[in-house]
């Protein structure tokens, strides 16, 4: 493991020690500006929360090293005072921002914790070593999408503050259940195994009169029952939620799925392998089958699930936490 922190665990390279203060921000002729970078799906969600927090930010959607190199060489980074990176540290951005003296906030979302764990435990490899330095030495601050991730990071020697990445789609009203019962699920592209897609395919075979819709996956080369519909990537999912009765989500690792909250907010039912009020808990085929049979008998929306989302999850609350963090770090809120 690469960890050259001092005894207090707070050592930073010189480029990151002299962070902007409230005084320096007041002298500036422009607002403190933050570049929101990282996982494409979450950029707008993070930007929405930062905007509510009173932080001036801009989405910088860079998904390739070539595009990143171009952005750096054109000195676009000069327009920003800090980077809010949605996804845990990687060697490329960590090293680049440390060299340029730009403070980086790493916002962990789930799979990145698994990736970092593997990188940290890699016996050799300069990329893994740099990723570890980006996490342990070159970070301005760490945020985690759920309390569970916060605990996982603590076990890895990283102190993170919990800030949930809540999408605006959870601010929804309860809708009547669709006339035709249907199931919705999600597989990341080419990640059927990670999302336990085998269970979904088995359920589709056992319930041939029920339509199963799979978001994000196109189904190329996939052998699936006739009642499976691959939707691929969808920019707007609101209408899909409205036309679905239940969501099945059984990944190998998860923070707290935004899709789960979005469905619950609309009064939909959810079969989830994490214990959450308003959801049916299932970890294997037998449990998922039993839950699906029970939910199929429902004729009214899941009001308990919707109420739980309204009471426990708030964009404004998460924005307030961000405001406090950015105010403490940079004096910009």
C-alpha positions, 0 to 999 in steps of 0.5 A: 500500500502506498501511504506517505501521510504524516502522523496526522494523516493530512500531508499534502503536496505544496501545490495543495497546501495554499488553498484559496481562503475567504479573504483571497476569494473576496479580492477576486474579480470573479466568483470562485468557480468549480469544474464538475468532472468524472462519471458522465451520468452523475455530472449534472446531478452534482452540478445541480447540488452545487448550484443549490449550494451557491457554488458557481460551477460548470460541467466539464464532460471529458471521457477520454485521455485524448480529450483530457490532454486537449483540455489541459494543453489548451489551459482550460483548467485556468478558468477554475479554482477547484475540481469536484470529481465525481468518482474516486481518484485515478492516477491521470487526474490526480497527478495532473491536478496536483502538478497544476496546483488545483485542489480536488474533491473526490466524490466517491459513488460506489464501484470506484471504492472497489476499484481503489481497493484493488489498486491499493492492494496491487503489489506493483504498478506506477498507476496504482501508486499514483492513484493512491497518492491522489487519494491519500496525499493530493486530496483537498477533501473526500465525499461519499454517496452514502454512509455505507461508503463512508464506512468502507472508505474509513476502513481504507484509511480515508475520511469522507463526509457523506453527501448523497448525489440525489437527482431531481427526479426524486422530487416527484409525485405518486403516480397510479400504477400502469395498467399492464404490469411490467418489470424494470431493471438496469445493467451497465453496458457489458456488466450483466454479471455485476448486476446479477442479470442471470436472475432477471433472465430466469425470472423472465422465463418464469413469468412469460406474460410479464414484460421485463425492460432493461435500461442501458444494455442494448442486448447485442449477442444476448440470448434472452426470452421474448418478453425481455426488451433491451432499452439501451441508454435513455436520456429521459427515464421519467416515462419509463418509470411511469410505465413500470410497476417494479424495479429489480436491482441486485448488484454485487456492490452498491452505494444507494441507487438513485434509480431505486429512490426515483422509482419509490418516489413515484409509488413504484415497488422495488426489489433490492438487495439492500435493506431500505424502508419501502423496498422488498429485500431479496438477495437470490432467485428464490427471494426475488421470485417470492417478492415479484409474486407478491408485488404482482398482486398489488393494485395501488401505488407504494405510498410507504416507499414514496413517503420514506423518500420524501422524509429521508432524502432531500436535495436541499439538505445535501446542498446545505452540506456542500455549502458548509464544506465549500465555505470551510475550504474556500470561503466561497459560500 
